[in-house]
Amino acid sequence: MQLSKKLCCALAASAFTVSGALHSGAAQAEELEIVFTHHSSVSNSFWRGVKRGFDEACALVNADCQMVFTNTEGSIAEQVSNIQAAIARRPDAIVTAIANDEAICPLLKQASDAGIIVLASNVDAKSKSECGREAYMGQNFVDAGEVLGNKTAALFPDEGPIHVLLGISAPGQTWSEQRAQGIEKALNAFREANPDRDLVVNRIDSGTDLAIAAQRVTAYLDANPDLTAYFDMGFWEASVARELENRGIPAGKILLSGFDVIPEVVDYMEKGYIQTVVNQGPYLQGYLPVMQVYLMRQHAQPAWSVDTGRGVFSIEQAKAALETFR
């Protein structure tokens, strides 16, 4: 995966500044307190990569850090409670995934008004100027979805109708809807470039649980055995791949695509069941916010946003990335 020029500059600036500060002893001058809240539970493999980046950056700048998980996967209500508790502590910074503008933005405005640095990571607000956050470090979901759609469309059969299913893992949540928007943009481009091809695109609520996603997608497949491709908005296509294997459906007969790597995704990439996976840079989503807070507090630097990933994984890269999450 190639990093964007902007991201390379951000990492270089962070490394240079922090390295110099550590050698001069400046990093120990004032301990920073940073709280990172989000909408996922400890069972979510993706967030282990985010936490590793967060923890390593916090150790580098000698910050007092806490990442707060939810007990229930995807619970906005729990995330809201965790943000409220964080505000009461008055830390130097709150980093959060803005998975629901209506529930989260009022709290972030409150934190910002209290002098707390507020940064978004992993999921940004739809209305950025009205949410109180100063910068966003994460994937541009629409662009990443378009990349995934284009890469997968290039693998469509040369002849015959195309039947595509989009698994909207979390209907209504920004990351899920915008990734689907990008995929649909790519599919519309395919339709325009191939006016003689019959392209059908449908959506289902596929859920954010491996077992549920497998159940819902295979139920759709039972009713639509002509399915050409399935796009997941996360990594839950891994469970669909397992079901296809269990049914004896050959690898590649139904194209599978998604985002991010977990062990099951890598396994089924190697077996040929999953063709396309786009990275969103979990390590960077944990590491970069800490560096931003350090530079803002210790060196009076303004915040800046970073697109952490739209690169397509090769099998080798996926296996190497997975090792960094352990």
C-alpha positions as CSV (number, residue, x, y, z in Angstrom):
1,M,0.0,0.0,0.0
2,Q,1.3,3.5,-0.9
3,L,0.7,6.3,1.6
4,S,-0.6,9.6,0.3
5,K,1.9,12.5,0.1
6,K,0.0,14.3,2.8
7,L,0.1,11.3,5.1
8,C,3.8,10.8,4.6
9,C,4.4,14.4,5.5
10,A,2.3,14.1,8.6
11,L,4.1,11.0,9.8
12,A,7.5,12.5,9.0
13,A,6.6,15.7,10.9
14,S,5.4,13.8,13.9
15,A,8.4,11.5,14.0
16,F,10.9,14.4,13.6
17,T,9.2,16.7,16.2
18,V,8.6,14.0,18.8
19,S,12.1,12.5,18.4
20,G,13.7,15.9,19.0
21,A,11.4,16.6,21.9
22,L,12.3,13.3,23.6
23,H,16.0,13.9,23.2
24,S,15.6,17.3,24.7
25,G,13.4,16.1,27.5
26,A,10.5,18.3,26.4
27,A,8.1,15.4,26.1
28,Q,8.3,14.9,29.9
29,A,7.7,18.5,30.7
30,E,3.9,18.2,30.9
31,E,2.0,14.9,30.9
32,L,-0.9,14.9,28.6
33,E,-4.2,13.2,29.3
34,I,-6.0,11.8,26.3
35,V,-9.3,9.8,26.2
36,F,-10.3,7.8,23.1
37,T,-13.9,6.7,23.0
38,H,-15.7,4.8,20.2
39,H,-18.6,2.6,19.4
40,S,-17.0,-0.9,19.4
41,S,-16.4,-3.6,21.9
42,V,-13.2,-5.4,22.8
43,S,-14.2,-8.3,20.7
44,N,-13.8,-6.3,17.5
45,S,-10.5,-7.3,15.9
46,F,-10.1,-4.1,13.9
47,W,-9.9,-2.0,17.1
48,R,-6.9,-3.9,18.4
49,G,-4.9,-2.3,15.6
50,V,-6.2,1.1,16.5
51,K,-5.4,0.5,20.2
52,R,-1.9,-0.6,19.4
53,G,-1.2,2.6,17.5
54,F,-2.8,4.6,20.3
55,D,-0.8,2.9,23.1
56,E,2.6,3.1,21.3
57,A,2.1,6.8,20.5
58,C,1.1,7.5,24.1
59,A,4.2,5.8,25.4
60,L,6.4,7.8,23.0
61,V,5.1,11.1,24.2
62,N,4.7,10.0,27.9
63,A,0.9,10.7,27.8
64,D,-1.7,9.4,30.3
65,C,-4.1,7.6,27.9
66,Q,-7.3,5.6,28.0
67,M,-9.2,3.9,25.2
68,V,-12.8,3.3,26.3
69,F,-14.7,0.4,24.6
70,T,-18.4,-0.2,24.6
71,N,-19.8,-3.4,26.1
72,T,-22.2,-3.9,23.2
73,E,-20.8,-3.7,19.6
74,G,-22.0,-0.6,17.9
75,S,-23.7,0.9,20.9
76,I,-24.1,4.7,20.4
77,A,-25.8,5.0,23.8
78,E,-22.8,3.5,25.6
79,Q,-20.4,5.7,23.6
80,V,-22.4,8.8,24.6
81,S,-22.1,7.8,28.2
82,N,-18.4,7.3,27.9
83,I,-17.9,10.7,26.2
84,Q,-19.9,12.4,29.0
85,A,-17.6,10.7,31.6
86,A,-14.6,11.8,29.7
87,I,-15.7,15.4,29.6
88,A,-16.2,15.3,33.4
89,R,-12.5,14.4,33.7
90,R,-11.4,17.5,31.8
91,P,-8.6,15.8,29.9
92,D,-6.3,17.6,27.4
93,A,-8.0,15.9,24.5
94,I,-10.9,13.6,23.6
95,V,-10.6,11.5,20.5
96,T,-13.7,9.8,19.2
97,A,-15.4,8.1,16.3
98,I,-18.5,10.2,15.3
99,A,-20.7,7.4,14.3
100,N,-23.9,9.4,15.0
101,D,-23.9,13.2,14.5
102,E,-27.1,13.8,16.4
103,A,-26.1,12.0,19.5
104,I,-22.4,12.8,19.6
105,C,-21.9,16.3,18.1
106,P,-23.6,18.3,21.0
107,L,-21.2,16.6,23.5
108,L,-18.2,17.4,21.3
109,K,-19.2,21.1,21.2
110,Q,-19.5,21.0,25.0
111,A,-16.0,19.6,25.3
112,S,-14.6,22.1,22.8
113,D,-16.2,25.0,24.6
114,A,-14.6,23.7,27.8
115,G,-11.1,24.0,26.2
116,I,-10.7,20.3,25.5
117,I,-9.0,19.4,22.2
118,V,-11.5,17.3,20.2
119,L,-10.4,15.1,17.3
120,A,-12.3,12.7,15.2
121,S,-10.8,9.3,14.3
122,N,-12.2,6.4,12.3
123,V,-15.6,8.1,11.6
124,D,-16.0,11.8,10.9
125,A,-19.1,14.0,11.3
126,K,-21.4,14.5,8.3
127,S,-21.5,18.2,9.2
128,K,-17.9,18.9,10.1
129,S,-18.2,22.6,10.8
130,E,-21.0,22.1,13.3
131,C,-19.6,19.2,15.4
132,G,-16.8,20.8,17.5
133,R,-14.0,18.5,16.3
134,E,-10.8,20.2,15.0
135,A,-9.6,17.5,12.6
136,Y,-10.3,14.0,11.3
137,M,-7.9,11.1,11.0
138,G,-9.5,8.2,9.1
139,Q,-10.7,6.9,5.8
140,N,-12.6,8.9,3.2
141,F,-15.4,6.4,3.1
142,V,-16.9,7.5,-0.3
143,D,-13.5,7.4,-2.0
144,A,-12.6,4.1,-0.4
145,G,-15.9,2.6,-1.5
146,E,-15.3,3.8,-5.0
147,V,-11.9,2.1,-5.1
148,L,-13.4,-1.2,-3.8
149,G,-16.2,-1.0,-6.4
150,N,-13.8,-0.3,-9.3
151,K,-11.4,-3.1,-8.3
152,T,-14.2,-5.6,-8.0
153,A,-16.0,-4.5,-11.2
154,A,-12.8,-5.2,-13.1
155,L,-13.3,-8.9,-12.1
156,F,-16.9,-9.2,-13.3
157,P,-17.5,-11.8,-16.0
158,D,-17.1,-10.6,-19.5
159,E,-20.6,-11.7,-20.6
160,G,-24.0,-12.1,-19.1
161,P,-26.0,-10.3,-16.4
162,I,-24.4,-9.0,-13.2
163,H,-26.2,-9.3,-9.9
164,V,-24.7,-7.4,-7.0
165,L,-25.6,-7.4,-3.3
166,L,-24.5,-4.7,-0.9
167,G,-24.4,-5.6,2.8
168,I,-25.1,-2.3,4.6
169,S,-23.5,-3.4,7.9
170,A,-24.9,-0.6,10.0
171,P,-27.8,1.2,8.2
172,G,-27.8,4.9,9.0
173,Q,-24.2,5.1,10.3
174,T,-21.9,7.3,8.3
175,W,-19.1,4.8,7.6
176,S,-21.5,2.1,6.3
177,E,-23.7,4.4,4.2
178,Q,-20.8,6.4,2.7
179,R,-18.8,3.3,1.7
180,A,-22.0,2.0,0.0
181,Q,-22.3,5.3,-1.7
182,G,-18.8,5.0,-3.1
183,I,-19.4,1.5,-4.3
184,E,-22.6,2.5,-6.0
185,K,-20.8,5.3,-7.7
186,A,-18.3,2.8,-9.2
187,L,-21.1,0.4,-10.2
188,N,-22.9,3.3,-12.0
189,A,-19.7,4.1,-13.9
190,F,-19.5,0.4,-14.9
191,R,-23.2,0.5,-16.1
192,E,-22.5,3.6,-18.1
193,A,-19.4,2.1,-19.7
194,N,-21.3,-1.1,-20.5
195,P,-24.8,-0.1,-21.5
196,D,-25.4,-3.6,-23.1
197,R,-24.9,-5.4,-19.7
198,D,-27.8,-6.0,-17.3
199,L,-26.6,-4.9,-13.8
200,V,-28.8,-5.3,-10.8
201,V,-27.8,-3.9,-7.4
202,N,-29.7,-4.6,-4.2
203,R,-29.1,-3.8,-0.5
204,I,-29.7,-5.7,2.7
205,D,-29.0,-4.9,6.4
206,S,-26.2,-7.5,6.9
207,G,-25.4,-6.6,10.5
208,T,-22.1,-6.2,12.4
209,D,-21.8,-9.8,13.6
210,L,-20.1,-12.6,11.7
211,A,-22.8,-15.2,12.3
212,I,-25.6,-12.8,11.5
213,A,-24.0,-11.5,8.3
214,A,-23.5,-15.1,7.1
215,Q,-27.1,-16.0,7.8
216,R,-28.5,-13.0,6.1
217,V,-26.4,-13.1,3.0
218,T,-26.8,-16.8,2.5
219,A,-30.5,-16.4,2.8
220,Y,-30.4,-13.9,0.1
221,L,-28.2,-16.3,-2.0
222,D,-30.8,-19.1,-1.5
223,A,-33.4,-16.8,-3.1
224,N,-31.0,-15.4,-5.7
225,P,-28.6,-18.2,-6.9
226,D,-27.5,-16.0,-9.8
227,L,-25.6,-13.7,-7.4
228,T,-22.4,-12.4,-9.0
229,A,-20.8,-10.3,-6.2
230,Y,-21.2,-9.4,-2.5
231,F,-19.8,-6.2,-1.0
232,D,-19.6,-5.9,2.8
233,M,-19.1,-2.5,4.4
234,G,-16.7,-4.1,7.0
235,F,-14.9,-7.4,7.3
236,W,-17.9,-9.6,7.8
237,E,-17.7,-11.0,4.2
238,A,-15.3,-13.5,5.9
239,S,-18.2,-15.4,7.4
240,V,-19.9,-15.4,4.0
241,A,-16.8,-16.9,2.5
242,R,-16.9,-19.6,5.1
243,E,-20.5,-20.5,4.2
244,L,-19.7,-20.6,0.5
245,E,-16.8,-23.0,1.3
246,N,-19.1,-25.2,3.5
247,R,-21.6,-25.4,0.7
248,G,-19.0,-26.5,-1.8
249,I,-19.3,-23.4,-3.9
250,P,-16.0,-22.9,-5.8
251,A,-13.8,-20.0,-4.8
252,G,-14.3,-17.0,-7.1
253,K,-17.8,-18.1,-8.4
254,I,-19.2,-15.3,-6.2
255,L,-16.9,-12.3,-5.8
256,L,-16.5,-11.1,-2.2
257,S,-15.2,-7.7,-1.2
258,G,-14.9,-5.7,2.0
259,F,-12.7,-3.5,4.2
260,D,-10.0,-4.3,6.7
261,V,-8.3,-7.5,7.8
262,I,-9.0,-10.0,10.5
263,P,-7.6,-13.6,10.6
264,E,-10.7,-15.0,8.8
265,V,-10.4,-12.5,6.0
266,V,-6.7,-13.3,5.4
267,D,-7.5,-17.1,5.4
268,Y,-10.2,-16.7,2.8
269,M,-8.1,-14.3,0.7
270,E,-5.5,-17.1,0.5
271,K,-8.2,-19.6,-0.4
272,G,-9.4,-17.4,-3.2
273,Y,-12.9,-16.7,-1.8
274,I,-12.3,-13.0,-1.0
275,Q,-10.9,-11.0,-4.0
276,T,-10.7,-7.4,-2.9
277,V,-10.0,-5.8,0.5
278,V,-9.4,-2.1,1.1
279,N,-7.4,-0.9,4.1
280,Q,-8.3,2.0,6.3
281,G,-5.2,2.3,8.4
282,P,-6.3,1.2,12.0
283,Y,-2.8,1.7,13.5
284,L,-2.6,5.2,12.1
285,Q,-6.1,6.0,13.4
286,G,-4.8,5.4,16.9
287,Y,-1.3,6.8,16.5
288,L,-1.9,10.1,14.7
289,P,-4.4,11.6,17.1
290,V,-1.9,11.3,19.9
291,M,0.7,13.1,17.8
292,Q,-1.7,15.8,16.9
293,V,-2.5,16.5,20.6
294,Y,1.2,16.5,21.4
295,L,2.0,19.0,18.7
296,M,-1.0,21.2,19.5
297,R,-0.3,21.4,23.3
298,Q,3.5,21.4,23.3
299,H,4.2,23.3,20.1
300,A,1.1,25.4,19.4
301,Q,0.5,23.7,16.1
302,P,-3.0,23.8,14.4
303,A,-4.8,20.5,13.8
304,W,-4.8,18.9,10.3
305,S,-6.8,16.1,8.8
306,V,-5.3,12.9,7.3
307,D,-6.8,10.3,5.0
308,T,-5.5,7.1,6.5
309,G,-6.3,4.6,3.8
310,R,-7.8,3.6,0.5
311,G,-5.1,1.2,-0.5
312,V,-6.0,-2.3,-1.7
313,F,-4.4,-5.2,0.2
314,S,-2.4,-7.9,-1.5
315,I,-2.4,-11.2,0.3
316,E,1.2,-10.6,1.5
317,Q,0.3,-7.1,2.8
318,A,-2.8,-8.4,4.5
319,K,-0.8,-11.1,6.3
320,A,1.8,-8.6,7.4
321,A,-0.8,-6.1,8.6
322,L,-2.5,-8.7,10.6
323,E,0.6,-9.4,12.5
324,T,0.8,-5.8,13.7
325,F,-2.7,-6.1,15.3
326,R,-1.8,-9.0,17.5
